[in-house]
Amino acid sequence: MSSQSPHRRPLRVLLSEGSSTSAREALTVLAGQGHEVEICDPDAHCLARFTRLARFHRCPGLRDDPAGFLAFIENLLRQRHFDVLLPIHEQGLLFARVPERLAPLTSVALPTFESYRTAHSKSGFGRVLSELDLPQPPTRAVKWGAELQAAIRYPCVVKSAIGTASRGTFVLRGPADLHAAMGALAKIGRHAELLLQDFVAGAVEHAQAVFCRGELVGFHACAQVFAGAGGGDAVKESISRPQVRAQLARIGAHLAWHGALSVDYMRRDDDGVPVYIDCNPRLVEPMNAALSGVDLVGLLLAVSLGERPAPVPDGRAGVRTHLGLQALLGCALRGGSRADIIRETYDLAARRGHYAGSVEELTPVRLDWPSAVPLAATAALLTASPRLAGRLQGEGWGAHLLDVRTIEEIERWSRG
């Protein structure tokens, strides 16, 4: 899978959740390298539960019971003696708050709580971009209601200051889009800051890196070829972006980052300039990087263990991968009929159309046949009723993630 794995000794690794596509892909990478993996998640039927490669532990939900979730993790670490705790999603915010409680129990790579909170907040990340004079869309904070409606100039983007996997982000190209998003925006706006951004026309691209105490040691970039559910990638392709690598290195150094950090940006149509729109303080779907020759997961393990790996070169450009689950949900959410779902399923199986020359990154059937169960079930359900797509998509945004109330509770811990 990768020729650049800096740590070969088999390790015992605990993944902090199993519902996200990133967790499923990290599991595949880790197990493929011979590591022993265990997973915690509040959902007994989460995406990474369908595997023969890992042991599963059902835990309290981070969103509803952060103290209970942390206690469960600490107890598990004491009982089963893991080499590395891998905060594959937003659980890193909680772990960064209590490093002194985790340090005696396992190894983990995280920045300070203040740096993590800055990167996790859309407004905080915007301030970092301003301080470094890096390009971002013109942005202003607005309140829900008359102030928001008066400020809107189509096309634009409205987002909450906190959100993951496109939660709380709405592209508004006209009044119809605003009307469709009104309910969700009203709910968000009453509880959190709203940000209004100018729309940037360009290609959607992503970059992620692993840092060791502020130094970038591994980098990978990919471009969205075809969008799936919620604007996520159904098909992506690895690319070479030296400019983005250098700018992400500056961001990581500015935050004294330790661990994984990812950014989304638009490569502007008129001049090719990367305009940064979002930040995730974690790895995001690391399989394309692994197949391109950059073992970000292995680098993260090494950094977690206190090693200081030498920076690795970028991987191969032109490696195309896809997520069948995202593709089918995206087809249904765009209004696809039963016939459209069947056609999309056939295209995926036959590797034709968008999927020609592409490798499935989420469902490694040859390595782990149970991973096909969620994809097969989704195809069957959507064929029966494409309208189920919205409900199925929402299942990925569950109790394993943070919300505004949970973040405020964790911040109160930080004030002692």
C-alpha positions as CSV (number, residue, x, y, z in Angstrom):
1,M,0.0,0.0,0.0
2,S,2.8,2.4,0.9
3,S,6.6,2.3,0.7
4,Q,7.0,5.0,3.3
5,S,5.9,3.5,6.6
6,P,8.2,4.9,9.2
7,H,7.2,2.5,11.9
8,R,7.1,-1.2,11.1
9,R,6.8,-2.8,14.6
10,P,3.2,-4.1,15.1
11,L,1.4,-1.9,17.6
12,R,-1.9,-2.0,19.5
13,V,-3.9,1.0,18.4
14,L,-7.2,2.4,19.7
15,L,-9.4,4.4,17.3
16,S,-11.5,6.9,19.1
17,E,-14.6,6.4,16.9
18,G,-15.8,4.1,14.1
19,S,-18.6,6.0,12.4
20,S,-16.7,8.2,10.0
21,T,-15.2,7.4,6.6
22,S,-11.9,8.5,8.0
23,A,-12.0,5.9,10.8
24,R,-12.9,3.2,8.4
25,E,-10.0,4.1,6.1
26,A,-7.5,4.4,9.0
27,L,-8.6,0.9,10.2
28,T,-7.9,-0.5,6.7
29,V,-4.4,1.2,6.6
30,L,-3.5,0.1,10.1
31,A,-4.7,-3.5,9.7
32,G,-3.0,-3.8,6.3
33,Q,0.3,-2.9,8.1
34,G,-0.2,-5.6,10.7
35,H,-1.2,-3.5,13.6
36,E,-3.8,-4.7,16.1
37,V,-6.7,-2.3,16.1
38,E,-9.7,-1.7,18.4
39,I,-12.5,0.8,18.0
40,C,-14.8,2.7,20.3
41,D,-18.1,4.1,19.2
42,P,-21.6,4.7,20.7
43,D,-23.3,3.2,17.6
44,A,-23.4,-0.6,17.6
45,H,-23.8,-0.5,13.8
46,C,-21.3,2.1,12.9
47,L,-19.4,2.0,9.6
48,A,-16.2,0.4,11.0
49,R,-18.2,-2.3,13.0
50,F,-18.5,-4.2,9.7
51,T,-15.0,-5.7,9.8
52,R,-13.0,-8.8,10.7
53,L,-9.9,-6.6,11.3
54,A,-10.7,-5.0,14.7
55,R,-12.3,-5.5,18.1
56,F,-15.3,-3.2,18.8
57,H,-16.2,-1.5,22.1
58,R,-19.5,0.4,22.5
59,C,-18.9,3.6,24.5
60,P,-20.9,6.6,25.7
61,G,-21.4,9.3,23.1
62,L,-19.0,12.2,23.1
63,R,-21.7,14.7,22.2
64,D,-24.1,13.8,25.0
65,D,-21.7,12.6,27.7
66,P,-18.1,13.8,27.3
67,A,-17.2,12.9,30.9
68,G,-18.6,9.4,30.5
69,F,-16.8,9.0,27.1
70,L,-13.5,10.1,28.6
71,A,-13.9,7.7,31.6
72,F,-14.6,4.8,29.3
73,I,-11.5,5.6,27.2
74,E,-9.3,5.9,30.3
75,N,-10.6,2.6,31.7
76,L,-10.1,0.8,28.4
77,L,-6.5,2.1,28.2
78,R,-5.8,0.8,31.7
79,Q,-7.2,-2.6,31.0
80,R,-5.9,-3.3,27.5
81,H,-2.6,-1.4,27.4
82,F,-2.6,0.3,23.9
83,D,0.6,1.6,22.4
84,V,-1.2,4.5,20.7
85,L,-4.5,6.3,21.0
86,L,-5.5,7.7,17.6
87,P,-8.0,10.6,17.8
88,I,-9.4,10.1,14.3
89,H,-12.1,12.7,14.6
90,E,-13.3,15.5,16.9
91,Q,-12.5,13.5,20.1
92,G,-9.1,15.1,19.8
93,L,-10.6,18.3,21.4
94,L,-11.4,16.4,24.5
95,F,-8.1,14.5,24.6
96,A,-6.2,17.8,24.1
97,R,-7.9,19.2,27.2
98,V,-6.7,16.4,29.5
99,P,-3.2,15.3,28.3
100,E,-2.0,14.8,31.9
101,R,-4.7,12.1,32.3
102,L,-3.8,10.3,29.1
103,A,0.0,10.5,29.2
104,P,0.4,7.7,31.9
105,L,-1.9,5.4,29.9
106,T,-0.8,5.6,26.3
107,S,0.9,7.6,23.5
108,V,-1.0,10.2,21.6
109,A,-0.1,13.1,19.2
110,L,-2.0,16.3,19.9
111,P,-1.2,20.0,20.0
112,T,-2.2,22.2,23.0
113,F,-5.9,22.6,23.7
114,E,-5.7,26.3,22.6
115,S,-4.2,25.4,19.2
116,Y,-6.7,22.6,18.7
117,R,-9.7,24.8,19.6
118,T,-8.4,27.5,17.2
119,A,-8.1,25.1,14.3
120,H,-11.4,23.4,15.0
121,S,-13.3,26.8,14.9
122,K,-14.0,28.2,11.5
123,S,-13.6,31.7,12.9
124,G,-10.4,30.8,14.7
125,F,-8.9,29.3,11.5
126,G,-9.9,32.5,9.7
127,R,-7.9,34.5,12.2
128,V,-4.9,32.3,11.6
129,L,-5.2,32.8,7.8
130,S,-5.4,36.6,8.4
131,E,-2.3,36.6,10.7
132,L,-0.3,34.6,8.0
133,D,-1.7,36.7,5.1
134,L,-3.0,33.6,3.4
135,P,-6.0,33.8,1.0
136,Q,-9.5,33.1,2.2
137,P,-12.9,34.3,1.1
138,P,-14.1,37.6,2.5
139,T,-16.0,36.7,5.7
140,R,-18.2,38.4,8.2
141,A,-20.0,37.3,11.3
142,V,-23.8,37.8,11.2
143,K,-26.7,37.1,13.4
144,W,-29.7,34.9,12.4
145,G,-32.7,36.8,11.1
146,A,-32.9,40.2,9.5
147,E,-29.1,40.8,9.7
148,L,-28.3,37.6,7.8
149,Q,-31.0,38.2,5.1
150,A,-29.8,41.8,4.6
151,A,-26.2,40.8,4.2
152,I,-26.8,38.0,1.7
153,R,-25.5,38.6,-1.9
154,Y,-25.9,35.6,-4.1
155,P,-23.9,33.4,-4.6
156,C,-22.5,33.1,-1.1
157,V,-21.8,30.5,1.6
158,V,-23.3,30.5,5.1
159,K,-21.8,28.4,7.8
160,S,-21.7,27.9,11.5
161,A,-18.5,28.6,13.3
162,I,-18.4,25.0,14.3
163,G,-19.1,22.1,12.0
164,T,-17.7,18.9,10.5
165,A,-18.3,16.9,7.3
166,S,-20.2,19.9,5.8
167,R,-22.6,20.1,8.7
168,G,-23.7,23.7,9.0
169,T,-22.4,24.8,5.7
170,F,-24.8,26.0,3.0
171,V,-24.0,27.2,-0.5
172,L,-26.7,29.7,-1.5
173,R,-26.9,30.4,-5.2
174,G,-30.4,32.0,-5.0
175,P,-33.5,32.4,-2.8
176,A,-34.5,28.8,-3.3
177,D,-31.3,27.6,-1.7
178,L,-31.9,29.9,1.3
179,H,-35.5,28.7,1.6
180,A,-34.3,25.1,1.6
181,A,-31.7,25.8,4.3
182,M,-33.9,28.0,6.4
183,G,-34.8,25.4,9.1
184,A,-31.3,24.2,9.7
185,L,-29.9,27.8,9.7
186,A,-32.5,28.9,12.2
187,K,-31.5,26.1,14.5
188,I,-27.8,26.8,14.2
189,G,-28.2,30.6,14.4
190,R,-30.0,30.5,17.7
191,H,-27.1,28.6,19.3
192,A,-23.9,29.6,17.5
193,E,-22.2,32.2,15.5
194,L,-23.0,32.3,11.7
195,L,-20.4,33.2,9.2
196,L,-21.2,34.7,5.7
197,Q,-18.6,34.2,3.0
198,D,-18.2,35.3,-0.5
199,F,-18.5,32.4,-3.0
200,V,-15.3,31.4,-4.7
201,A,-15.5,29.8,-8.1
202,G,-12.9,27.0,-8.5
203,A,-12.0,23.4,-8.1
204,V,-12.4,21.7,-4.7
205,E,-9.1,20.4,-3.3
206,H,-7.9,19.0,0.0
207,A,-4.6,18.8,1.8
208,Q,-3.5,17.0,4.9
209,A,-0.3,16.7,6.8
210,V,1.4,15.2,9.9
211,F,3.4,17.6,12.1
212,C,6.0,16.8,14.7
213,R,6.2,19.8,17.2
214,G,5.5,22.3,14.5
215,E,7.5,20.7,11.7
216,L,5.7,19.2,8.7
217,V,6.9,15.6,8.2
218,G,4.3,14.3,5.7
219,F,1.9,15.9,3.2
220,H,-0.7,14.8,0.7
221,A,-3.1,16.7,-1.6
222,C,-6.0,15.5,-3.7
223,A,-8.6,17.1,-5.9
224,Q,-12.3,16.4,-6.0
225,V,-13.2,14.8,-9.3
226,F,-16.9,14.1,-8.6
227,A,-19.0,15.2,-5.6
228,G,-21.0,12.8,-3.4
229,A,-23.3,13.3,-0.4
230,G,-23.0,16.7,1.4
231,G,-20.4,17.9,-1.1
232,G,-17.9,15.3,0.0
233,D,-15.8,13.4,-2.4
234,A,-17.3,10.5,-4.4
235,V,-14.2,10.4,-6.6
236,K,-10.8,12.1,-5.8
237,E,-7.4,12.2,-7.5
238,S,-3.9,12.8,-5.9
239,I,-2.2,15.9,-7.1
240,S,1.1,17.8,-6.6
241,R,0.7,21.1,-4.8
242,P,4.1,22.5,-3.6
243,Q,2.6,25.9,-2.8
244,V,-0.1,24.4,-0.6
245,R,2.5,22.2,1.1
246,A,4.6,25.3,2.0
247,Q,1.5,27.2,3.2
248,L,0.2,24.3,5.3
249,A,3.7,24.1,6.8
250,R,3.4,27.7,7.8
251,I,0.0,27.1,9.4
252,G,1.3,24.2,11.4
253,A,4.4,26.1,12.6
254,H,2.2,29.0,13.6
255,L,0.1,26.8,15.8
256,A,3.0,24.7,17.0
257,W,1.0,21.8,15.7
258,H,1.7,18.2,16.8
259,G,-0.2,15.5,15.1
260,A,-2.5,15.5,12.0
261,L,-4.0,18.7,10.3
262,S,-6.1,19.0,7.2
263,V,-7.4,21.9,5.1
264,D,-10.0,22.3,2.4
265,Y,-9.5,25.0,-0.3
266,M,-10.8,26.2,-3.6
267,R,-8.3,26.5,-6.4
268,R,-9.6,29.7,-7.9
269,D,-10.6,29.5,-11.6
270,D,-9.1,32.8,-12.7
271,D,-5.6,32.4,-11.4
272,G,-5.2,29.0,-9.7
273,V,-4.6,30.6,-6.2
274,P,-5.6,28.3,-3.3
275,V,-8.3,30.0,-1.2
276,Y,-8.6,28.3,2.1
277,I,-12.2,27.6,3.3
278,D,-11.9,25.0,6.2
279,C,-9.6,23.2,8.6
280,N,-9.9,19.9,10.3
281,P,-7.5,19.1,13.2
282,R,-7.1,15.4,12.1
283,L,-6.5,13.1,9.2
284,V,-9.4,13.0,6.6
285,E,-9.8,9.8,4.6
286,P,-6.1,8.8,4.4
287,M,-6.5,6.0,1.9
288,N,-5.8,8.1,-1.2
289,A,-2.6,9.2,0.4
290,A,-1.6,5.6,1.3
291,L,-2.3,4.4,-2.3
292,S,-0.2,7.3,-3.6
293,G,2.8,6.3,-1.5
294,V,2.5,8.6,1.5
295,D,1.8,6.7,4.8
296,L,0.3,9.5,6.9
297,V,-1.1,7.0,9.3
298,G,2.3,5.5,9.9
299,L,3.8,8.9,10.4
300,L,1.1,9.8,12.9
301,L,1.9,6.6,14.8
302,A,5.6,7.5,14.9
303,V,5.0,11.0,16.1
304,S,2.6,9.6,18.7
305,L,5.3,7.4,20.1
306,G,7.7,10.4,20.5
307,E,9.8,9.8,17.4
308,R,10.8,12.6,15.1
309,P,10.6,11.1,11.6
310,A,12.4,12.8,8.7
311,P,10.1,14.7,6.3
312,V,9.0,12.3,3.5
313,P,8.5,13.4,-0.2
314,D,5.1,13.7,-1.7
315,G,3.5,10.7,-3.3
316,R,2.4,10.0,-6.9
317,A,0.0,12.3,-8.6
318,G,-2.8,10.9,-10.7
319,V,-4.0,8.2,-8.3
320,R,-7.7,8.1,-8.5
321,T,-9.9,6.6,-5.7
322,H,-13.6,6.6,-4.9
323,L,-16.1,6.0,-2.1
324,G,-19.1,4.0,-3.4
325,L,-21.2,4.8,-0.4
326,Q,-20.7,8.6,-1.0
327,A,-21.5,8.1,-4.7
328,L,-24.8,6.3,-4.2
329,L,-26.0,8.7,-1.5
330,G,-25.0,11.7,-3.7
331,C,-26.9,10.3,-6.6
332,A,-30.0,9.9,-4.6
333,L,-29.7,13.3,-2.9
334,R,-29.4,15.0,-6.3
335,G,-32.9,13.6,-7.1
336,G,-31.8,10.4,-8.7
337,S,-34.5,7.8,-9.5
338,R,-34.4,4.1,-8.8
339,A,-33.1,3.6,-12.3
340,D,-30.4,6.2,-11.7
341,I,-29.4,4.3,-8.5
342,I,-29.2,1.0,-10.3
343,R,-27.1,2.6,-13.1
344,E,-24.7,4.2,-10.6
345,T,-24.4,0.8,-8.7
346,Y,-23.5,-0.9,-12.0
347,D,-21.0,1.8,-12.9
348,L,-19.3,1.3,-9.5
349,A,-19.2,-2.5,-10.0
350,A,-18.0,-2.3,-13.6
351,R,-15.5,0.6,-12.9
352,R,-16.9,2.7,-15.7
353,G,-17.8,6.3,-16.1
354,H,-16.5,8.4,-13.2
355,Y,-15.0,5.2,-11.7
356,A,-12.9,4.1,-14.6
357,G,-9.3,3.5,-13.5
358,S,-10.3,4.2,-9.8
359,V,-9.8,2.1,-6.7
360,E,-12.5,1.8,-3.9
361,E,-11.0,3.3,-0.8
362,L,-13.8,2.8,1.7
363,T,-14.8,-0.9,1.1
364,P,-11.7,-3.1,0.8
365,V,-13.6,-6.3,0.0
366,R,-10.6,-8.4,-0.8
367,L,-8.9,-7.6,2.6
368,D,-12.1,-7.3,4.7
369,W,-15.3,-8.8,3.1
370,P,-17.7,-7.5,5.8
371,S,-16.8,-4.0,4.8
372,A,-19.1,-4.5,1.8
373,V,-22.2,-4.8,4.0
374,P,-22.9,-1.1,4.5
375,L,-22.5,-0.4,0.7
376,A,-24.7,-3.4,-0.3
377,A,-27.4,-2.4,2.2
378,T,-27.3,1.3,1.1
379,A,-27.6,0.3,-2.6
380,A,-30.6,-2.0,-1.7
381,L,-32.3,0.7,0.4
382,L,-31.8,3.5,-2.1
383,T,-33.0,1.3,-5.0
384,A,-36.2,0.6,-3.0
385,S,-36.6,4.3,-2.0
386,P,-34.2,7.0,-3.0
387,R,-35.8,9.3,-0.5
388,L,-34.1,7.4,2.3
389,A,-30.8,9.1,1.3
390,G,-31.3,12.1,3.7
391,R,-31.9,9.8,6.6
392,L,-29.0,7.6,5.8
393,Q,-26.6,10.5,5.4
394,G,-27.7,11.9,8.7
395,E,-26.7,8.7,10.5
396,G,-23.0,9.7,10.0
397,W,-23.5,12.8,12.1
398,G,-24.2,11.2,15.4
399,A,-23.3,11.0,19.1
400,H,-19.6,10.4,18.3
401,L,-19.2,14.1,17.3
402,L,-19.2,17.4,19.1
403,D,-21.9,20.1,19.2
404,V,-21.9,23.6,20.6
405,R,-23.1,22.6,24.1
406,T,-20.4,19.9,24.4
407,I,-17.6,22.3,23.3
408,E,-18.8,24.8,25.9
409,E,-18.7,22.1,28.6
410,I,-15.2,21.1,27.6
411,E,-14.1,24.7,27.6
412,R,-15.4,25.1,31.1
413,W,-13.1,22.3,32.1
414,S,-10.2,24.2,30.6
415,R,-10.9,27.1,33.0
416,G,-10.5,24.7,35.9
